[in-house]
Amino acid sequence: MASSVLRNLIRFSASTTTATRSFSLATTNTQISNHTAKWMQDTSKKSPMELINEVPPIKVEGRIVACEGDTNPALGHPIEFICLDLPEPAVCKYCGLRYVQDHHH
């Protein structure tokens, strides 16, 4: 009984996978290009990356910083622990905020 159900599921998924994937990829590519075109039309507005690059690097006293993206956990992202041993600012992979170690000499 279980093996016949499994065979039917495999047969069904194999017959529908290609058609569904090609349709969804075409739809997804169209959506992405439409979204990108919308951003590119209005040059007076800044992109999210331009806005985040305007924020100066955040100075931190320790060697490691925990970035949450926002003080409100509902608006942030998963915690990323960032090592600040390098001289250039370290960038959070989720939100793009930059951190630099503040040396007190």
Biopython code that builds the backbone (N, CA, C, O; Angstrom):
import numpy as np
from Bio.PDB.StructureBuilder import StructureBuilder

atoms = [
    (1, "MET", "N", (0.817, -1.195, 0.000)),
    (1, "MET", "CA", (0.000, 0.000, 0.000)),
    (1, "MET", "C", (0.860, 1.258, 0.000)),
    (1, "MET", "O", (0.685, 2.140, -0.840)),
    (2, "ALA", "N", (1.793, 1.333, 0.949)),
    (2, "ALA", "CA", (2.637, 2.528, 1.051)),
    (2, "ALA", "C", (3.517, 2.685, -0.179)),
    (2, "ALA", "O", (3.754, 3.802, -0.638)),
    (3, "SER", "N", (4.009, 1.558, -0.719)),
    (3, "SER", "CA", (4.879, 1.653, -1.887)),
    (3, "SER", "C", (4.120, 2.136, -3.118)),
    (3, "SER", "O", (4.690, 2.841, -3.951)),
    (4, "SER", "N", (2.844, 1.772, -3.250)),
    (4, "SER", "CA", (2.071, 2.250, -4.403)),
    (4, "SER", "C", (1.780, 3.743, -4.279)),
    (4, "SER", "O", (1.789, 4.464, -5.277)),
    (5, "VAL", "N", (1.528, 4.201, -3.073)),
    (5, "VAL", "CA", (1.323, 5.643, -2.855)),
    (5, "VAL", "C", (2.601, 6.398, -3.184)),
    (5, "VAL", "O", (2.557, 7.438, -3.840)),
    (6, "LEU", "N", (3.733, 5.883, -2.736)),
    (6, "LEU", "CA", (5.017, 6.513, -3.010)),
    (6, "LEU", "C", (5.300, 6.554, -4.507)),
    (6, "LEU", "O", (5.758, 7.573, -5.024)),
    (7, "ARG", "N", (5.030, 5.452, -5.206)),
    (7, "ARG", "CA", (5.224, 5.419, -6.663)),
    (7, "ARG", "C", (4.358, 6.454, -7.364)),
    (7, "ARG", "O", (4.819, 7.132, -8.281)),
    (8, "ASN", "N", (3.105, 6.579, -6.939)),
    (8, "ASN", "CA", (2.203, 7.559, -7.548)),
    (8, "ASN", "C", (2.682, 8.984, -7.292)),
    (8, "ASN", "O", (2.611, 9.833, -8.181)),
    (9, "LEU", "N", (3.171, 9.251, -6.080)),
    (9, "LEU", "CA", (3.695, 10.586, -5.770)),
    (9, "LEU", "C", (4.918, 10.911, -6.621)),
    (9, "LEU", "O", (5.033, 12.018, -7.146)),
    (10, "ILE", "N", (5.820, 9.961, -6.758)),
    (10, "ILE", "CA", (7.019, 10.175, -7.572)),
    (10, "ILE", "C", (6.634, 10.397, -9.025)),
    (10, "ILE", "O", (7.168, 11.298, -9.673)),
    (11, "ARG", "N", (5.716, 9.592, -9.548)),
    (11, "ARG", "CA", (5.278, 9.732, -10.924)),
    (11, "ARG", "C", (4.603, 11.096, -11.135)),
    (11, "ARG", "O", (4.846, 11.756, -12.145)),
    (12, "PHE", "N", (3.763, 11.514, -10.192)),
    (12, "PHE", "CA", (3.062, 12.789, -10.299)),
    (12, "PHE", "C", (4.045, 13.962, -10.251)),
    (12, "PHE", "O", (3.946, 14.890, -11.053)),
    (13, "SER", "N", (4.986, 13.919, -9.315)),
    (13, "SER", "CA", (5.936, 15.026, -9.189)),
    (13, "SER", "C", (6.861, 15.102, -10.398)),
    (13, "SER", "O", (7.242, 16.195, -10.816)),
    (14, "ALA", "N", (7.226, 13.952, -10.964)),
    (14, "ALA", "CA", (8.094, 13.957, -12.140)),
    (14, "ALA", "C", (7.366, 14.510, -13.358)),
    (14, "ALA", "O", (7.985, 15.160, -14.201)),
    (15, "SER", "N", (6.071, 14.265, -13.463)),
    (15, "SER", "CA", (5.334, 14.740, -14.633)),
    (15, "SER", "C", (5.001, 16.217, -14.547)),
    (15, "SER", "O", (4.833, 16.854, -15.586)),
    (16, "THR", "N", (4.897, 16.794, -13.351)),
    (16, "THR", "CA", (4.508, 18.196, -13.219)),
    (16, "THR", "C", (5.670, 19.123, -12.948)),
    (16, "THR", "O", (5.518, 20.336, -13.095)),
    (17, "THR", "N", (6.816, 18.615, -12.563)),
    (17, "THR", "CA", (7.939, 19.463, -12.153)),
    (17, "THR", "C", (8.435, 20.353, -13.283)),
    (17, "THR", "O", (8.616, 21.553, -13.076)),
    (18, "THR", "N", (8.657, 19.811, -14.453)),
    (18, "THR", "CA", (9.228, 20.605, -15.540)),
    (18, "THR", "C", (8.297, 21.708, -15.987)),
    (18, "THR", "O", (8.733, 22.842, -16.188)),
    (19, "ALA", "N", (7.038, 21.403, -16.144)),
    (19, "ALA", "CA", (6.093, 22.412, -16.602)),
    (19, "ALA", "C", (5.950, 23.517, -15.563)),
    (19, "ALA", "O", (5.902, 24.695, -15.919)),
    (20, "THR", "N", (5.881, 23.161, -14.303)),
    (20, "THR", "CA", (5.733, 24.157, -13.252)),
    (20, "THR", "C", (6.977, 25.023, -13.144)),
    (20, "THR", "O", (6.867, 26.241, -12.998)),
    (21, "ARG", "N", (8.140, 24.429, -13.211)),
    (21, "ARG", "CA", (9.375, 25.204, -13.080)),
    (21, "ARG", "C", (9.533, 26.199, -14.218)),
    (21, "ARG", "O", (9.863, 27.359, -13.974)),
    (22, "SER", "N", (9.309, 25.782, -15.436)),
    (22, "SER", "CA", (9.514, 26.698, -16.549)),
    (22, "SER", "C", (8.520, 27.848, -16.477)),
    (22, "SER", "O", (8.867, 28.985, -16.796)),
    (23, "PHE", "N", (7.287, 27.566, -16.062)),
    (23, "PHE", "CA", (6.298, 28.629, -15.946)),
    (23, "PHE", "C", (6.656, 29.583, -14.819)),
    (23, "PHE", "O", (6.584, 30.800, -14.987)),
    (24, "SER", "N", (7.046, 29.033, -13.659)),
    (24, "SER", "CA", (7.353, 29.887, -12.524)),
    (24, "SER", "C", (8.619, 30.711, -12.762)),
    (24, "SER", "O", (8.698, 31.855, -12.315)),
    (25, "LEU", "N", (9.605, 30.151, -13.457)),
    (25, "LEU", "CA", (10.804, 30.930, -13.756)),
    (25, "LEU", "C", (10.492, 32.083, -14.695)),
    (25, "LEU", "O", (11.006, 33.186, -14.510)),
    (26, "ALA", "N", (9.668, 31.848, -15.686)),
    (26, "ALA", "CA", (9.305, 32.922, -16.612)),
    (26, "ALA", "C", (8.546, 34.010, -15.880)),
    (26, "ALA", "O", (8.788, 35.195, -16.106)),
    (27, "THR", "N", (7.638, 33.626, -15.013)),
    (27, "THR", "CA", (6.872, 34.597, -14.238)),
    (27, "THR", "C", (7.781, 35.361, -13.293)),
    (27, "THR", "O", (7.659, 36.579, -13.165)),
    (28, "THR", "N", (8.690, 34.660, -12.630)),
    (28, "THR", "CA", (9.599, 35.299, -11.695)),
    (28, "THR", "C", (10.513, 36.292, -12.402)),
    (28, "THR", "O", (10.705, 37.404, -11.911)),
    (29, "ASN", "N", (11.073, 35.917, -13.535)),
    (29, "ASN", "CA", (11.945, 36.822, -14.282)),
    (29, "ASN", "C", (11.199, 38.072, -14.715)),
    (29, "ASN", "O", (11.757, 39.168, -14.676)),
    (30, "THR", "N", (9.948, 37.924, -15.127)),
    (30, "THR", "CA", (9.153, 39.085, -15.519)),
    (30, "THR", "C", (8.912, 39.993, -14.329)),
    (30, "THR", "O", (9.011, 41.215, -14.445)),
    (31, "GLN", "N", (8.593, 39.401, -13.178)),
    (31, "GLN", "CA", (8.357, 40.198, -11.979)),
    (31, "GLN", "C", (9.610, 40.943, -11.561)),
    (31, "GLN", "O", (9.536, 42.114, -11.187)),
    (32, "ILE", "N", (10.759, 40.287, -11.615)),
    (32, "ILE", "CA", (12.017, 40.926, -11.229)),
    (32, "ILE", "C", (12.331, 42.080, -12.175)),
    (32, "ILE", "O", (12.692, 43.166, -11.720)),
    (33, "SER", "N", (12.200, 41.866, -13.470)),
    (33, "SER", "CA", (12.535, 42.934, -14.410)),
    (33, "SER", "C", (11.560, 44.097, -14.277)),
    (33, "SER", "O", (11.968, 45.249, -14.420)),
    (34, "ASN", "N", (10.279, 43.828, -14.006)),
    (34, "ASN", "CA", (9.319, 44.911, -13.794)),
    (34, "ASN", "C", (9.657, 45.696, -12.533)),
    (34, "ASN", "O", (9.581, 46.924, -12.521)),
    (35, "HIS", "N", (10.029, 44.988, -11.477)),
    (35, "HIS", "CA", (10.383, 45.657, -10.224)),
    (35, "HIS", "C", (11.642, 46.519, -10.412)),
    (35, "HIS", "O", (11.698, 47.653, -9.937)),
    (36, "THR", "N", (12.630, 45.984, -11.094)),
    (36, "THR", "CA", (13.865, 46.733, -11.344)),
    (36, "THR", "C", (13.582, 47.954, -12.214)),
    (36, "THR", "O", (14.111, 49.036, -11.959)),
    (37, "ALA", "N", (12.763, 47.784, -13.222)),
    (37, "ALA", "CA", (12.422, 48.907, -14.103)),
    (37, "ALA", "C", (11.722, 50.006, -13.319)),
    (37, "ALA", "O", (11.930, 51.189, -13.587)),
    (38, "LYS", "N", (10.895, 49.627, -12.353)),
    (38, "LYS", "CA", (10.189, 50.620, -11.544)),
    (38, "LYS", "C", (11.186, 51.457, -10.739)),
    (38, "LYS", "O", (11.027, 52.671, -10.615)),
    (39, "TRP", "N", (12.229, 50.792, -10.186)),
    (39, "TRP", "CA", (13.251, 51.515, -9.426)),
    (39, "TRP", "C", (14.069, 52.423, -10.337)),
    (39, "TRP", "O", (14.450, 53.522, -9.932)),
    (40, "MET", "N", (14.338, 51.988, -11.540)),
    (40, "MET", "CA", (15.210, 52.733, -12.441)),
    (40, "MET", "C", (14.519, 53.938, -13.073)),
    (40, "MET", "O", (15.205, 54.850, -13.534)),
    (41, "GLN", "N", (13.185, 53.978, -13.112)),
    (41, "GLN", "CA", (12.467, 55.078, -13.750)),
    (41, "GLN", "C", (12.631, 56.384, -12.994)),
    (41, "GLN", "O", (12.947, 57.414, -13.590)),
    (42, "ASP", "N", (12.420, 56.351, -11.695)),
    (42, "ASP", "CA", (12.461, 57.569, -10.893)),
    (42, "ASP", "C", (13.851, 57.741, -10.302)),
    (42, "ASP", "O", (14.184, 57.123, -9.292)),
    (43, "THR", "N", (14.662, 58.585, -10.937)),
    (43, "THR", "CA", (16.041, 58.769, -10.478)),
    (43, "THR", "C", (16.137, 59.738, -9.305)),
    (43, "THR", "O", (17.212, 59.896, -8.726)),
    (44, "SER", "N", (15.020, 60.397, -8.941)),
    (44, "SER", "CA", (15.068, 61.310, -7.799)),
    (44, "SER", "C", (15.080, 60.546, -6.474)),
    (44, "SER", "O", (15.570, 61.061, -5.469)),
    (45, "LYS", "N", (14.550, 59.330, -6.463)),
    (45, "LYS", "CA", (14.561, 58.515, -5.252)),
    (45, "LYS", "C", (15.845, 57.706, -5.191)),
    (45, "LYS", "O", (16.369, 57.257, -6.210)),
    (46, "LYS", "N", (16.338, 57.531, -3.976)),
    (46, "LYS", "CA", (17.559, 56.749, -3.783)),
    (46, "LYS", "C", (17.205, 55.287, -3.562)),
    (46, "LYS", "O", (16.158, 54.963, -3.002)),
    (47, "SER", "N", (18.086, 54.419, -4.006)),
    (47, "SER", "CA", (17.890, 52.994, -3.792)),
    (47, "SER", "C", (18.178, 52.671, -2.330)),
    (47, "SER", "O", (18.821, 53.467, -1.645)),
    (48, "PRO", "N", (17.719, 51.528, -1.839)),
    (48, "PRO", "CA", (18.018, 51.149, -0.450)),
    (48, "PRO", "C", (19.522, 51.082, -0.162)),
    (48, "PRO", "O", (19.959, 51.445, 0.930)),
    (49, "MET", "N", (20.309, 50.622, -1.132)),
    (49, "MET", "CA", (21.755, 50.548, -0.905)),
    (49, "MET", "C", (22.369, 51.944, -0.807)),
    (49, "MET", "O", (23.294, 52.154, -0.021)),
    (50, "GLU", "N", (21.873, 52.891, -1.586)),
    (50, "GLU", "CA", (22.381, 54.256, -1.477)),
    (50, "GLU", "C", (22.027, 54.853, -0.116)),
    (50, "GLU", "O", (22.841, 55.550, 0.490)),
    (51, "LEU", "N", (20.823, 54.582, 0.358)),
    (51, "LEU", "CA", (20.405, 55.103, 1.660)),
    (51, "LEU", "C", (21.238, 54.514, 2.797)),
    (51, "LEU", "O", (21.639, 55.246, 3.701)),
    (52, "ILE", "N", (21.504, 53.212, 2.772)),
    (52, "ILE", "CA", (22.277, 52.586, 3.850)),
    (52, "ILE", "C", (23.740, 53.032, 3.793)),
    (52, "ILE", "O", (24.403, 53.087, 4.829)),
    (53, "ASN", "N", (24.251, 53.351, 2.601)),
    (53, "ASN", "CA", (25.631, 53.827, 2.489)),
    (53, "ASN", "C", (25.807, 55.234, 3.036)),
    (53, "ASN", "O", (26.932, 55.645, 3.320)),
    (54, "GLU", "N", (24.717, 55.981, 3.192)),
    (54, "GLU", "CA", (24.797, 57.322, 3.773)),
    (54, "GLU", "C", (24.980, 57.273, 5.287)),
    (54, "GLU", "O", (25.419, 58.254, 5.887)),
    (55, "VAL", "N", (24.649, 56.144, 5.909)),
    (55, "VAL", "CA", (24.826, 55.987, 7.355)),
    (55, "VAL", "C", (26.319, 55.799, 7.624)),
    (55, "VAL", "O", (26.929, 54.883, 7.074)),
    (56, "PRO", "N", (26.919, 56.655, 8.466)),
    (56, "PRO", "CA", (28.360, 56.501, 8.747)),
    (56, "PRO", "C", (28.626, 55.212, 9.516)),
    (56, "PRO", "O", (27.734, 54.704, 10.194)),
    (57, "PRO", "N", (29.844, 54.675, 9.419)),
    (57, "PRO", "CA", (30.172, 53.462, 10.178)),
    (57, "PRO", "C", (29.956, 53.677, 11.677)),
    (57, "PRO", "O", (30.292, 54.732, 12.217)),
    (58, "ILE", "N", (29.406, 52.690, 12.325)),
    (58, "ILE", "CA", (29.109, 52.760, 13.754)),
    (58, "ILE", "C", (30.348, 52.328, 14.528)),
    (58, "ILE", "O", (30.884, 51.243, 14.305)),
    (59, "LYS", "N", (30.801, 53.195, 15.449)),
    (59, "LYS", "CA", (31.994, 52.896, 16.249)),
    (59, "LYS", "C", (31.617, 52.031, 17.446)),
    (59, "LYS", "O", (30.661, 52.318, 18.167)),
    (60, "VAL", "N", (32.391, 50.965, 17.638)),
    (60, "VAL", "CA", (32.142, 49.996, 18.701)),
    (60, "VAL", "C", (33.429, 49.810, 19.492)),
    (60, "VAL", "O", (34.511, 49.760, 18.907)),
    (61, "GLU", "N", (33.326, 49.707, 20.827)),
    (61, "GLU", "CA", (34.522, 49.571, 21.651)),
    (61, "GLU", "C", (35.121, 48.173, 21.610)),
    (61, "GLU", "O", (36.345, 48.048, 21.667)),
    (62, "GLY", "N", (34.334, 47.133, 21.517)),
    (62, "GLY", "CA", (34.833, 45.767, 21.566)),
    (62, "GLY", "C", (35.324, 45.267, 20.217)),
    (62, "GLY", "O", (35.296, 45.986, 19.219)),
    (63, "ARG", "N", (35.775, 44.012, 20.210)),
    (63, "ARG", "CA", (36.252, 43.389, 18.970)),
    (63, "ARG", "C", (35.137, 42.747, 18.173)),
    (63, "ARG", "O", (35.279, 42.521, 16.972)),
    (64, "ILE", "N", (34.010, 42.447, 18.843)),
    (64, "ILE", "CA", (32.892, 41.769, 18.177)),
    (64, "ILE", "C", (31.616, 42.555, 18.436)),
    (64, "ILE", "O", (31.370, 43.011, 19.553)),
    (65, "VAL", "N", (30.813, 42.707, 17.400)),
    (65, "VAL", "CA", (29.535, 43.405, 17.509)),
    (65, "VAL", "C", (28.425, 42.443, 17.097)),
    (65, "VAL", "O", (28.609, 41.608, 16.211)),
    (66, "ALA", "N", (27.276, 42.571, 17.748)),
    (66, "ALA", "CA", (26.097, 41.782, 17.387)),
    (66, "ALA", "C", (25.108, 42.707, 16.695)),
    (66, "ALA", "O", (24.516, 43.572, 17.340)),
    (67, "CYS", "N", (24.923, 42.538, 15.400)),
    (67, "CYS", "CA", (24.018, 43.387, 14.633)),
    (67, "CYS", "C", (22.654, 42.719, 14.555)),
    (67, "CYS", "O", (22.544, 41.546, 14.198)),
    (68, "GLU", "N", (21.614, 43.477, 14.892)),
    (68, "GLU", "CA", (20.238, 42.994, 14.795)),
    (68, "GLU", "C", (19.438, 43.771, 13.764)),
    (68, "GLU", "O", (18.279, 43.444, 13.513)),
    (69, "GLY", "N", (20.036, 44.799, 13.160)),
    (69, "GLY", "CA", (19.368, 45.571, 12.130)),
    (69, "GLY", "C", (18.531, 46.718, 12.651)),
    (69, "GLY", "O", (18.410, 47.743, 11.980)),
    (70, "ASP", "N", (17.947, 46.575, 13.831)),
    (70, "ASP", "CA", (17.112, 47.628, 14.399)),
    (70, "ASP", "C", (16.992, 47.368, 15.898)),
    (70, "ASP", "O", (17.195, 46.243, 16.354)),
    (71, "THR", "N", (16.668, 48.396, 16.655)),
    (71, "THR", "CA", (16.485, 48.219, 18.092)),
    (71, "THR", "C", (15.201, 47.455, 18.393)),
    (71, "THR", "O", (15.083, 46.834, 19.450)),
    (72, "ASN", "N", (14.246, 47.495, 17.481)),
    (72, "ASN", "CA", (13.001, 46.744, 17.618)),
    (72, "ASN", "C", (13.184, 45.386, 16.942)),
    (72, "ASN", "O", (13.373, 45.338, 15.726)),
    (73, "PRO", "N", (13.134, 44.282, 17.690)),
    (73, "PRO", "CA", (13.361, 42.961, 17.091)),
    (73, "PRO", "C", (12.394, 42.619, 15.962)),
    (73, "PRO", "O", (12.744, 41.845, 15.071)),
    (74, "ALA", "N", (11.194, 43.176, 15.979)),
    (74, "ALA", "CA", (10.221, 42.886, 14.925)),
    (74, "ALA", "C", (10.632, 43.505, 13.588)),
    (74, "ALA", "O", (10.189, 43.053, 12.532)),
    (75, "LEU", "N", (11.463, 44.521, 13.632)),
    (75, "LEU", "CA", (11.880, 45.200, 12.398)),
    (75, "LEU", "C", (13.282, 44.820, 11.956)),
    (75, "LEU", "O", (13.732, 45.260, 10.898)),
    (76, "GLY", "N", (13.970, 44.029, 12.728)),
    (76, "GLY", "CA", (15.358, 43.703, 12.437)),
    (76, "GLY", "C", (15.523, 42.447, 11.614)),
    (76, "GLY", "O", (14.673, 42.100, 10.793)),
    (77, "HIS", "N", (16.636, 41.769, 11.848)),
    (77, "HIS", "CA", (16.974, 40.532, 11.145)),
    (77, "HIS", "C", (17.639, 39.594, 12.139)),
    (77, "HIS", "O", (17.875, 39.990, 13.280)),
    (78, "PRO", "N", (17.951, 38.360, 11.745)),
    (78, "PRO", "CA", (18.652, 37.459, 12.677)),
    (78, "PRO", "C", (19.964, 38.080, 13.152)),
    (78, "PRO", "O", (20.618, 38.804, 12.401)),
    (79, "ILE", "N", (20.340, 37.805, 14.370)),
    (79, "ILE", "CA", (21.570, 38.367, 14.927)),
    (79, "ILE", "C", (22.772, 37.851, 14.151)),
    (79, "ILE", "O", (22.920, 36.652, 13.914)),
    (80, "GLU", "N", (23.620, 38.786, 13.766)),
    (80, "GLU", "CA", (24.882, 38.410, 13.120)),
    (80, "GLU", "C", (26.011, 38.959, 13.983)),
    (80, "GLU", "O", (26.053, 40.153, 14.278)),
    (81, "PHE", "N", (26.923, 38.080, 14.384)),
    (81, "PHE", "CA", (28.081, 38.499, 15.154)),
    (81, "PHE", "C", (29.200, 38.816, 14.177)),
    (81, "PHE", "O", (29.577, 37.976, 13.359)),
    (82, "ILE", "N", (29.733, 40.040, 14.265)),
    (82, "ILE", "CA", (30.717, 40.522, 13.298)),
    (82, "ILE", "C", (32.023, 40.809, 14.025)),
    (82, "ILE", "O", (32.039, 41.517, 15.032)),
    (83, "CYS", "N", (33.121, 40.253, 13.509)),
    (83, "CYS", "CA", (34.452, 40.479, 14.063)),
    (83, "CYS", "C", (35.034, 41.754, 13.461)),
    (83, "CYS", "O", (34.972, 41.959, 12.249)),
    (84, "LEU", "N", (35.597, 42.604, 14.309)),
    (84, "LEU", "CA", (36.101, 43.903, 13.866)),
    (84, "LEU", "C", (37.626, 43.991, 13.906)),
    (84, "LEU", "O", (38.168, 45.067, 14.159)),
    (85, "ASP", "N", (38.322, 42.893, 13.664)),
    (85, "ASP", "CA", (39.775, 42.887, 13.729)),
    (85, "ASP", "C", (40.435, 43.603, 12.556)),
    (85, "ASP", "O", (41.565, 44.073, 12.689)),
    (86, "LEU", "N", (39.769, 43.698, 11.427)),
    (86, "LEU", "CA", (40.360, 44.346, 10.252)),
    (86, "LEU", "C", (40.238, 45.864, 10.355)),
    (86, "LEU", "O", (39.313, 46.365, 10.994)),
    (87, "PRO", "N", (41.161, 46.606, 9.733)),
    (87, "PRO", "CA", (41.122, 48.066, 9.856)),
    (87, "PRO", "C", (39.934, 48.708, 9.123)),
    (87, "PRO", "O", (39.456, 49.760, 9.546)),
    (88, "GLU", "N", (39.453, 48.097, 8.037)),
    (88, "GLU", "CA", (38.329, 48.691, 7.308)),
    (88, "GLU", "C", (37.011, 48.293, 7.979)),
    (88, "GLU", "O", (36.949, 47.274, 8.667)),
    (89, "PRO", "N", (35.963, 49.089, 7.782)),
    (89, "PRO", "CA", (34.668, 48.774, 8.403)),
    (89, "PRO", "C", (34.139, 47.403, 7.962)),
    (89, "PRO", "O", (34.257, 47.023, 6.797)),
    (90, "ALA", "N", (33.558, 46.676, 8.915)),
    (90, "ALA", "CA", (32.924, 45.384, 8.616)),
    (90, "ALA", "C", (31.460, 45.645, 8.307)),
    (90, "ALA", "O", (30.828, 46.491, 8.940)),
    (91, "VAL", "N", (30.918, 44.919, 7.336)),
    (91, "VAL", "CA", (29.553, 45.152, 6.854)),
    (91, "VAL", "C", (28.658, 43.992, 7.260)),
    (91, "VAL", "O", (29.030, 42.827, 7.116)),
    (92, "CYS", "N", (27.477, 44.317, 7.768)),
    (92, "CYS", "CA", (26.486, 43.299, 8.093)),
    (92, "CYS", "C", (25.906, 42.749, 6.796)),
    (92, "CYS", "O", (25.497, 43.514, 5.922)),
    (93, "LYS", "N", (25.869, 41.425, 6.669)),
    (93, "LYS", "CA", (25.398, 40.816, 5.424)),
    (93, "LYS", "C", (23.891, 40.927, 5.252)),
    (93, "LYS", "O", (23.391, 40.734, 4.143)),
    (94, "TYR", "N", (23.152, 41.231, 6.316)),
    (94, "TYR", "CA", (21.703, 41.346, 6.214)),
    (94, "TYR", "C", (21.248, 42.771, 5.891)),
    (94, "TYR", "O", (20.448, 42.973, 4.978)),
    (95, "CYS", "N", (21.748, 43.748, 6.625)),
    (95, "CYS", "CA", (21.214, 45.112, 6.483)),
    (95, "CYS", "C", (22.198, 46.100, 5.874)),
    (95, "CYS", "O", (21.795, 47.192, 5.475)),
    (96, "GLY", "N", (23.473, 45.748, 5.791)),
    (96, "GLY", "CA", (24.444, 46.632, 5.169)),
    (96, "GLY", "C", (25.056, 47.666, 6.104)),
    (96, "GLY", "O", (25.893, 48.460, 5.674)),
    (97, "LEU", "N", (24.656, 47.673, 7.381)),
    (97, "LEU", "CA", (25.269, 48.609, 8.325)),
    (97, "LEU", "C", (26.748, 48.288, 8.462)),
    (97, "LEU", "O", (27.156, 47.127, 8.430)),
    (98, "ARG", "N", (27.540, 49.340, 8.614)),
    (98, "ARG", "CA", (28.987, 49.164, 8.729)),
    (98, "ARG", "C", (29.420, 49.439, 10.164)),
    (98, "ARG", "O", (28.905, 50.347, 10.816)),
    (99, "TYR", "N", (30.370, 48.648, 10.645)),
    (99, "TYR", "CA", (30.891, 48.786, 12.003)),
    (99, "TYR", "C", (32.401, 48.887, 11.958)),
    (99, "TYR", "O", (33.052, 48.244, 11.134)),
    (100, "VAL", "N", (32.963, 49.708, 12.860)),
    (100, "VAL", "CA", (34.399, 49.852, 12.962)),
    (100, "VAL", "C", (34.760, 49.902, 14.441)),
    (100, "VAL", "O", (34.013, 50.442, 15.258)),
    (101, "GLN", "N", (35.922, 49.328, 14.776)),
    (101, "GLN", "CA", (36.368, 49.305, 16.170)),
    (101, "GLN", "C", (36.898, 50.675, 16.555)),
    (101, "GLN", "O", (37.732, 51.244, 15.850)),
    (102, "ASP", "N", (36.412, 51.209, 17.677)),
    (102, "ASP", "CA", (36.850, 52.518, 18.166)),
    (102, "ASP", "C", (37.993, 52.285, 19.138)),
    (102, "ASP", "O", (37.782, 51.801, 20.250)),
    (103, "HIS", "N", (39.216, 52.633, 18.714)),
    (103, "HIS", "CA", (40.406, 52.416, 19.536)),
    (103, "HIS", "C", (40.603, 53.614, 20.465)),
    (103, "HIS", "O", (40.614, 54.761, 20.018)),
    (104, "HIS", "N", (40.757, 53.339, 21.752)),
    (104, "HIS", "CA", (41.010, 54.390, 22.741)),
    (104, "HIS", "C", (42.464, 54.315, 23.174)),
    (104, "HIS", "O", (42.795, 53.626, 24.139)),
    (105, "HIS", "N", (43.335, 55.025, 22.461)),
    (105, "HIS", "CA", (44.761, 55.016, 22.828)),
    (105, "HIS", "C", (45.161, 56.320, 23.408)),
    (105, "HIS", "O", (46.322, 56.502, 23.776)),
]
sb = StructureBuilder()
sb.init_structure("model")
sb.init_model(0)
sb.init_chain("A")
sb.init_seg("    ")
for serial, (resi, resn, name, xyz) in enumerate(atoms, 1):
    if name == "N":
        sb.init_residue(resn, " ", resi, " ")
    sb.init_atom(name, np.array(xyz, "f"), 0.0, 1.0, " ", f" {name:<3s}", serial, name[0])
structure = sb.get_structure()
